[in-house]
Amino acid sequence: MTKKLFSLLLPLLACLALSAATAPARAAADGIAWDKFPKERITDMAALQNGAKLFSNYCLSCHAAVFMRYNRLRDIGLTEEQITDNLIFTGAKVGETMQVALSPTDAKAWFGKVPPDLTLVARSRSAAGKGSGADYIYTYLRTYYRDETKPTGWNNAAFPNVGMPHVLWELQGQTRAVFDEVRDPKDPSRVTQVFKGLEQITPGTMSPAEYQLAVADLVAFLQWMSEPNQNDRKRLGVWVLMFLAVFTVIAWRLNTSFWKDVK
């Protein structure tokens, strides 16, 4: 029995060892370490409303959110009139889902593939050891830099060789990447480019601090959109845990009282 169990566990242990050995290489290939998204923005109604505005103005022209209806934005404090006047540019009804006018055929011809739907992107982009999907998007939107070797003229430190151009560049301005050359001590001829940071080339309409907050608001909206009930769920969860704690004490005392005369 022991021998059979060992034979079953050995492949699993080998896979785990291989995964640990290749983790640094995968991390390097997947870009830089992710920054932490400021989670307090998710409960800030003003931040969510600003994020909805940024999403409608800069993302919704190419990326749909087919699992979200416009009228659901009432949950973040917007009226149907505000939604219709400020966030709908396609003539859609307020009860319809967030679709794009761009046809899949044109999108594939222009971009090579259809831009992905963003309804659940904040939940789908998480990675073990790196962070949540919100952390990834927050880092991604702040680390675009000019790269004339790319077809779009842009590259990204969090997503090397990215195909999407920097749609928020007017807000952030233009930056260039600064790299350090690190030589392999065992093979000096082998040089690795390590990302050091970004350097501003031209200013944007926002200061760096303002742009960072704007990205945080946009990511907060994407995070909220991936699960609109998450704030209610967390609040309810606290009350459920408190109830269970009190009920556990009551059940324990009842159990003690019931069995005290039983020998």
Beta strands, then each sheet from edge to edge (+ up, - down):
strand 1: 65-69
strand 2: 97-98
strand 3: 144-146
strand 4: 154-156
strand 5: 173-184
strand 6: 187-203
sheet 1: 1+ 2-
sheet 2: 3+ 4-
sheet 3: 5+ 6-
end
